[in-house]
Amino acid sequence: MAEIYSPTPLYHRIYAVMRERIIKGYYPSDVPVPSEAELSESFSVSRITIRKAMEMLTAEGLVTRTRGRGTFVNDRIKENQLNRAVVSNINGLFSYLNAVGQSTRLKVISLELGEAPPRICAQMGVSPTTPLVRAVRVRILDKRPYSLSIAYLLPEIGQPLRRQDLATTNMIDLVQQAGATVEQVEQTLTATLADDYAAKHLEIPVGAPLMLVNRLFFNANLTPFYVAEIFYCADRYEYRVSLKREDGKDFSLGN
């Protein structure tokens, strides 16, 4: 059978496989990853190829290589705790956002007033020429970008914002300090790919898989006043929902 050609370098393909194994917990953090010789035999490639793949994993902070001890997967407990949050209502969402805020630090990219993309204007029910406040921030977890957040707010809520506050405080706290009441939140999760802007700020290749979380916030009058688009690297974000059967509400399929 003819060999299948791939434009992706062999070492990068092995890096991708190893990276997926690490993310999924294939290797425990207290046991060395198989040696270069073992991986070379397992993947049927040269040790030079394995070494290049491991160097990429090391540079990304996924493993630590120590002479005489071997290569170990770095502890990702803090990150996993953020990923396993179950959000079922507004209070649960606020608790989750607070936990994320305590475990990460913020880097402010921009804060400006101007026109927003048509999709955002449609969500907020405003005309395409309506000026909105746009705030862009990156969250850092364990010295690496964890998420890219782009917030769009009505001017009466967004204009009081200051860069120094954005660098230290969750947006949900800032909008409430500005006088907004969060009565309802609609949330959508979508798989997407990194464009050049997301790739630059998340420090990933263009086209890398991302999870996009879109949150639309409504005030006490059920009027949209704030949209958040948060981009997460697909391997660093997991969203869980617990579903329970309601007593007395059994459902059976008809014939």
C-alpha positions in Angstrom: 0.0 0.0 0.0 1.3 3.5 -0.9 2.4 5.7 1.9 0.0 8.5 2.6 1.6 11.9 2.2 1.1 14.6 4.8 2.5 18.2 4.4 2.9 18.3 8.2 6.4 17.4 9.4 6.6 14.1 11.1 7.9 15.5 14.4 5.0 17.9 14.5 2.5 15.0 14.1 4.1 13.1 16.9 4.1 16.3 19.0 0.3 16.6 18.3 -0.3 13.0 19.4 1.8 13.3 22.6 0.2 16.6 23.4 -3.3 15.1 23.1 -2.2 12.2 25.4 -0.9 14.7 28.0 -4.0 16.8 27.9 -6.2 13.7 28.3 -4.2 12.5 31.3 -2.6 9.6 29.5 0.6 10.0 31.5 0.5 10.5 35.3 2.5 13.5 36.6 4.5 11.3 39.1 5.7 8.8 36.5 8.3 9.6 33.8 7.0 9.7 30.2 8.5 6.9 28.1 12.1 7.6 27.1 13.2 8.8 23.6 14.3 5.3 22.8 10.9 3.8 23.8 9.0 6.5 21.9 11.2 6.1 18.9 10.4 2.4 18.8 6.7 2.9 19.5 6.3 5.5 16.7 8.8 3.8 14.4 10.7 7.0 13.9 14.2 8.3 14.7 15.2 9.6 18.1 16.0 13.0 16.5 12.3 13.2 15.5 11.2 12.3 19.0 13.6 14.8 20.5 12.1 17.6 18.3 8.6 16.7 19.4 9.6 16.7 23.1 11.3 20.0 22.7 8.1 21.5 21.5 6.2 20.0 24.4 8.8 21.4 26.8 8.7 24.9 25.3 4.9 24.9 25.7 5.3 24.1 29.4 3.5 20.7 29.2 6.5 18.7 30.3 9.8 19.2 32.2 12.9 17.3 31.2 15.5 16.6 33.9 18.8 14.9 33.3 19.0 11.6 35.2 15.3 11.5 36.1 13.5 11.7 32.8 10.6 13.7 31.4 7.6 14.4 33.6 4.2 15.9 32.7 3.6 19.2 34.5 0.9 19.4 37.1 -2.3 20.8 35.6 -4.6 20.5 38.6 -5.4 24.2 38.9 -6.3 24.4 35.2 -8.5 21.2 35.5 -10.4 22.7 38.5 -11.4 25.7 36.4 -12.5 23.4 33.5 -14.7 21.2 35.6 -17.1 23.9 36.9 -20.8 23.1 36.5 -22.8 26.2 35.8 -26.6 25.9 36.0 -27.8 29.4 36.9 -26.7 33.0 37.3 -25.3 32.5 40.8 -23.4 29.5 39.6 -22.0 31.5 36.7 -20.9 34.3 39.0 -19.2 31.8 41.3 -17.4 30.3 38.4 -16.3 33.7 37.1 -15.1 34.6 40.6 -13.1 31.3 40.8 -11.5 32.0 37.4 -10.7 35.6 38.5 -8.9 34.4 41.6 -6.8 31.8 39.7 -5.7 34.0 36.7 -4.3 37.4 36.0 -5.5 39.9 33.4 -3.7 41.6 30.6 -5.6 44.5 29.0 -5.2 44.7 25.2 -7.6 47.6 24.4 -10.5 49.7 25.6 -12.3 51.9 23.0 -15.6 53.2 21.8 -16.7 52.5 18.2 -18.8 50.4 15.9 -19.2 46.7 16.6 -19.6 43.8 14.2 -23.1 43.3 12.8 -23.5 40.0 14.7 -23.0 41.8 18.0 -25.3 44.6 17.1 -28.0 42.1 16.2 -27.6 40.3 19.5 -27.9 43.5 21.4 -30.8 44.7 19.3 -29.1 48.0 18.2 -28.5 49.5 14.8 -25.2 48.7 13.1 -24.0 52.3 13.5 -24.6 52.4 17.3 -21.3 53.0 19.1 -20.4 50.3 21.7 -17.6 50.1 24.2 -15.2 47.3 23.2 -12.8 45.9 25.9 -10.3 43.2 25.0 -8.4 41.2 27.6 -6.3 38.1 27.9 -6.4 35.9 31.0 -3.1 34.3 32.0 -3.0 31.0 33.8 0.4 29.4 34.8 2.3 32.0 32.7 0.4 31.1 29.5 -2.7 32.7 27.8 -5.8 30.9 29.0 -8.5 32.9 27.2 -9.1 35.9 25.0 -12.1 37.9 26.0 -13.8 40.6 23.8 -16.6 42.5 25.6 -19.1 44.8 23.9 -21.1 47.1 26.2 -23.7 49.8 25.8 -22.0 53.2 26.4 -23.9 54.1 29.6 -22.4 50.9 31.1 -19.0 50.7 29.4 -17.8 54.3 29.3 -17.1 54.5 33.1 -14.7 51.6 32.7 -11.0 52.4 33.2 -8.0 50.3 32.0 -6.6 50.0 35.5 -9.9 48.5 36.7 -10.0 46.1 33.7 -6.6 44.8 34.8 -7.7 43.8 38.2 -11.5 43.2 38.3 -13.9 40.8 36.6 -16.1 42.5 34.0 -19.3 41.2 35.7 -18.3 43.1 38.9 -17.5 46.2 36.9 -20.8 46.3 35.1 -22.7 45.9 38.3 -20.6 48.7 39.9 -21.7 50.8 36.9 -25.3 50.3 37.9 -26.4 47.3 35.8 -28.5 44.5 37.2 -28.0 41.1 35.6 -31.4 39.5 35.4 -30.7 36.9 32.7 -27.8 35.4 30.7 -27.9 33.4 27.5 -24.8 31.4 26.8 -23.7 29.6 23.6 -20.7 27.4 23.0 -19.3 26.9 19.6 -16.2 25.2 18.1 -14.2 27.6 15.9 -10.6 28.2 14.6 -8.1 30.8 15.6 -7.8 33.8 13.2 -4.7 35.9 13.1 -5.9 38.2 16.0 -6.8 35.3 18.4 -3.6 33.4 17.4 -1.5 36.4 18.2 -2.9 37.0 21.7 -3.3 33.3 22.7 0.1 32.5 21.3 -1.1 29.7 19.1 -0.9 28.9 15.4 -3.5 30.4 13.0 -6.2 27.8 12.5 -5.7 26.1 15.9 -9.0 24.8 17.3 -10.8 27.1 19.8 -13.9 27.0 21.9 -15.9 30.1 21.7 -18.2 31.0 24.6 -20.7 33.8 23.8 -22.6 35.3 26.7 -25.4 37.8 26.3 -26.4 39.7 29.5 -29.8 41.2 30.1 -30.7 43.9 32.6 -33.8 44.0 34.9 -35.9 45.1 31.9 -34.7 42.1 30.0 -32.8 44.4 27.6 -29.4 43.2 26.3 -26.6 45.5 27.5 -23.4 43.4 27.4 -22.0 40.7 25.1 -18.9 38.7 25.9 -17.0 36.6 23.4 -14.5 34.4 25.1 -12.0 32.3 23.1 -10.4 29.3 24.8 -7.8 27.0 23.4 -9.7 23.7 22.8 -7.3 21.7 24.9 -7.5 24.0 28.0 -11.2 24.4 28.3 -13.9 21.9 29.3 -17.6 22.7 30.1 -19.6 20.3 32.1 -23.4 20.2 32.8 -25.0 17.8 35.3 -28.5 16.6 34.2 -30.8 15.0 36.8 -34.2 13.3 36.4 -37.0 15.3 38.0 -39.2 13.4 40.4 -42.6 12.6 39.0 -41.5 13.7 35.5 -40.7 10.3 33.9 -40.7 10.3 30.2 -41.4 7.3 28.0 -41.3 7.0 24.2 -44.5 6.1 22.5 -44.8 3.4 19.9 
